[in-house]
């Protein structure tokens, strides 16, 4: 846990708002390999134990680098050019981080970034407002097992889980509470493995409609 704390601290120190404002594409994208400790690589891999967001394509980051094609691939919803898309993504990141640092309880934020990705960013920059379970399906599942009512949205679920934790596990962190839930209800992971494979197939079928290539 100390190693994870150190990695998280180092990540936040490196990827400050000032750094994000000035960072280049290689500082952000995944795809260059394990030696490139980019923003996306660290969120997904280096800090995996803070909550796993694997299971979807790299387009969830808005932009990624395809080594096999030697191109940057970006989602059209962020702009009509690579430069415009990257600027818009950086603005999204700054908005999410700034907002999350000010919150004392979770609130949904308007963003074009994929939900799991932005929820994990919010958790990294303010671990007090979220139980690090970034899948809505998982959140709903745990709420049902704990007999929590009115848990329909991610915000509903998170507030319900946080309140439950405060009453029953006030002495532990949100991260440790997440570990308890996954340990006590292991069947949720088996359910997720099947759903993830189905979602990846569906995403790959649609991906050509939502991405643009930019030759490096």
N, C-alpha and C positions, 0 to 999 in steps of 0.2 A: 504493500500500500504506500510505503514511503517513496518507492520508485515512481509510482503512478502520480503521487503528489508532486514530485520533482518535475516529471515530464509535463504535467499540467501547468505548473508555475512557469517553466521555461517557455512553453508554448504561448502563454498569455503575455509574457515579457517580450517575446519576439514579435508576435502579431498584435501589436498595439494599434490603436486607431490611426496614429501617424504613419506607422509602417504600412498598414493596409492601403492608405491613401496613395502611397508612392510605390507599392510593390509591382513587379512586372509579372507577366504570365507564368513564367517558370516558378515564381514564388507561390503561385496559387494552384496551378493545375496538378492533377494526378496523371501518371502515364510515363514519367521519365525514369522510373525505377526506384528501388529502395533507398538509394543514396541521395535522392532529391527530397529533402524533408519539407515539402511544400505544405501550404495550409490544408489542402484537401487530403493529402497523404497522411498528415498527422491526425486530423480529425477522424478519418476512417480507420487508420491502422495503428499509429503510435498510441493513440488514446482509445483503442478498441475496448479496453476494460472499463471505460466510463460509460459504455453503452454501445452496442453493436449496430451499425447502420449498413452492413453489407447486405446483399440480396437484391439490389437494383443496379441498373447500368450506371456508368460513370456520368451519364448525362444529368444525373441528379445534382451535380455540382454546377451545372450551367455551361461549363466549358471543361474539356479535357483534351489531353494530347494522345493521339493514336500513334504509337511507335511503328506499328506494322505499315500504316499508310503514310507516315511522316506528315501528318496534318493535325491542326487543331480542329476540334469538332465542338460546335456550340449550339445551344438551343435558340431557335428563331425568336422565341418570346422575349429574349433579352435585347434584341437589336438586329439591325440589318447588316452590320459588319462586325468583325471580330473585336475591333477597338471599341465600338459602341456597346457591344454585349459585355465586355470586360469592365468598362466603366460603370455600367448599370449594376453589375454583380457586386463590384466594390461598394457602391452606394447602398445596396441591399445589406451587405455585411455590416457596414458602419451603423446603419439604422437598427439592425437586430441587436448588435452588441451594446450600443448606447441605451436602447430601451431596456434590455434585460438587466443591465447593471443598475438601473434605477428602480426596478420592481421589487416589491416585498412579497408578492404572490404572482403566480403565473397568469399572464394574459396572452391571448392569441395575438399575433402580429401579422399585418398585411404584408405578404411577401411573395414574390414569384419563385423564390428558392423552394426546393422540395421540402415537404414538412419534416421528415426525419432529419434531414441535414440541418435545417434551421433550429429545430428543437435541441439538437445536440450542441449547436453553437451557443444557444441560450443557456444550456446547462453548464457548459465549460466556463462561461463568463459570470454565471451566477448560480452555483449549485444548490442554493437554498430554496429556489422556487420550483424545481422540477425533480420528481423521482425519475432517474435516467432510464425510462422505458419509452422509446421514441415511436413505437408502433401503436397506432390507435387500436388495432385489433387486440394487441396484448394488453393494453390499458383496460379496455372493456372487459377482457377475460378476467383479469385480476380483480376488477371492481365487482364483477358478478360473483366470484369466489368469496369475496369478503362481504358480500351482501350490502354493497353500497348502491344507493338508488340515484336515479337521474344522471347517470353517467353516459351521455350520448356523444358528446364532443370530446376532443382531446383536452380542452380546458376544463370541462366538467370532471373528467377522469382524474386529471392531475390534482385538482383541488380536493377531490374526494380521497385520493390516495395520501396526499399530504396531511389532511385532517386526521385520517385513520392512523397514520404514522405518529403524529403528535400525541395522540391519545394512548396508543399502545406501544410505541417504540420511541419515545421522546429522547432516549439516551443514545441513539445511534444516528448516523448520517443518512441522507437520502440514498446515497450509493449503497450503503450496507442494507438498507431496507429493500432495494431492488434485488440484491443478491439473495436475500431471504425469500422473496416472492418466487424467483426463478428456481430456487432450490426446493421450495415446498410444492410448487406446481410445475413439475418437469414436463408434463404433457403438453404445455403450451409451445415448447420448442419443437416437438414432433409435428404438431399442427402447423407451425410456421414453416417448417422445411417444405412441406407439400405446397403451401400457398406461395412461398417464394419462387419455387420452380415454375408454377403456373404464371405468376406475375412477370417473371423474366421473359418467358415465351411471348406473353401479350405485349410487353414493352418493346421487344425486339421487332415485333410485327409492325409496330406503330412508329418506330424510331426514325425511319427515313422521312416521315412527314414533319418531324419536329426538330431536325438538326440541319446545320449547314457545315460545309467543310471549308477550311481555310488552309491552303498550302503553306507550309512553313518556309 
